[in-house]
Amino acid sequence: HLSIRRQRQMCIRDSYLVIHLQTQIELRNTKLVGGLGFEKSKKKLIWPVEKGILLSNFGEVYHKDLPGIKIINNGIELGVEKKSFVRSVYDGVVSKVLIMPNGLKAIMIRHGQYLTVYSNLGETYVSVGETVLTGKKIGVVFSVHSVGVLSQMPIKSVILSFTTRQHRVVNFPRLCL
């Protein structure tokens, strides 16, 4: 019989192997749809929504409700109309579809060595491993429900959070859009 320690080591090794294989498959699929051109397409990418305004910039910004307090924003926040469709900014492969503890959803799309992350979604239209092309509708920005406790919350705007990453390092999204 294997010791518990040895079983744990084998389990960890197998987990790393699965993650590595998943990444290799995503990269191969991304190459097939031209995702490696993401770098060359910076500044020419479409916005993740048809219409929107920049509410919060990337990096160190002042908190919107607490005067004098600065926070680190890893992406940008766009104010959009209710029920706005979210679209892929470039060809890629869906890497993850996440459901947060609060019920909101996020989508990660791999474009070669880059990832784009779309957060604060109410609905998603894609699944892990799916190839998406530039402009494909991937989800809808979360809007407050018309019934229940959430309907009593004041809404200033509907917000889409958008982040870009290269090799797990957060990038300045406005350099891409």
N, C-alpha and C positions, 0 to 999 in steps of 0.2 A: 504494500500500500504506500501511496505517496504521502509525504508529510503535508500538513496544511499549508505551511510556508511555500513549499514547492508548487502546490496546486494554485496558490495565489499568484506566484510568479508566472506560471504558465497562462493563467487567465489574463493577467496584465499584458503579457507578450501577445496573446491572441487578439486582445482589444486593439493594441497598437497596429497589428497587422491588418485588421479589418478597416481601421481608420485610414491607413496608408493605401490600401486597395481602393477604398471608396474615393479618396482624393485622386488617385491615378485614373480611375474611370471617369470622374468628373472632368479632369484635365483633357483626357482623350476626346470625350464628347464635346468639350468646349472648342477644341481645335477643329473638330468637324464642322462647327457652325461659325467659324471665323472669329472666335472670342479673343484670339491673340492680337487682333487689331485694336483692342480697347485702348492701349497706350497711345497709338497713333491718332485715335479719334477723340482724345481729350479736347475739351472746349467745343466740340462739335456734337456732343451727345444731346439727345432730346431730354426734356425735363421729364420727371417721373409722373407728372400730371399735366393735363392740357392747360389749366389756368391755376395760378397760385402766386402768392407773394411771400417773400422771405421774412419770416418772423424772428428767427434766431440763427445767428451765424455760427460757424465752426470755431472751436477753440475756447479761449477764456472770454466769457461774456457776463454781463450783469444779470442777476436774477430778475425776472420780470415783476415779481411781487414783493421782493425784499430789497429795498434801496441800499446801495453800497455793498451788497454781497455779490461776489463773483463765483461763477461755477464753470466747470469744464464741459463743453458741449462736443461730443465726438462726431457729430454730423451737423446737418442743417434741419431746421424745422420750417415747413411750408404751410401757410394758411391757405386752405382750399375750400371750395364749396362743398356742402353736404352731399354725400353719395358720389363723390368724385372717383372716377376710375383711376387706378394706379397702373402704370405700364412700365415694362422693362426698358431701361435706357439704352441697352445694347444687346446683341445676340449673346446667349449664354445657356447654361444648364442650371436648373433649380437645384441648389445644394441642400437647403433646409426649408421647411415650413414649420414655424414654431407657434405654439399657443402659450401665451404668458399666463401666470397665475390669475390675473385680472380678466382673462378671457379674450384679451386683444391678441392679434396675430401679427407675425412678422415673416418675411420671406427673404432668403439669402440666395442670390444668383451668382454663380461663378462665371467669370469672363477671363479665362486663362489664369494668370497669377493675381487677378483682381476679383474682389467680391463687392456686390452692391447689396445693401440691406435696406429694406422697406418696412417700417414699423408703424404701429398704431392702425392696423387694418381691422375692419369688421368682418370682411369676407375675403377668401382666397379662391382663385380659379386654377391654380397650378398644383402639381405634386412633385415630390422629390424625384430627380432623374429626368424630368421633362425638359426638352429643348425649347427655348423661347427665342423669338426673334425680336428685333428692335420694334418697340411700339405695341407689343402684345399686351392686352389687358390681363394683369395678373391678380388683381383684387380690387377692393373698394375700401376707401378710408372710412374708419369707424365714425359713425354719427350717433348721437344720443338717441336712445329708444324713446318712443312716444308714450310709453306706459311704465309704471313702476317707479322706484326710487330715483333711477337715473334721469327720468323726465323732469324732475324738480331741480336738477342741477343747472345753474346758469352757464350758458355756453358763449364764450367770446368768439371762438372760431373753431373750425375742424382742422386738425393738425396731422400732417404726414411727416414722420421723421425719416430722413434719408442719410445713409452713411456709405462711404466707399472705403475699402481696405485693400492693401497690397501686402501679401505675405503676412497677414494678421496685424499689420500696422495700419492704424486709422489714417486716412488721407483727407485732405481738404476737398470736400465734394464740389465746391464751386469751381475748382480748377478743371473739373470734368464737364460741367454743364455749360 
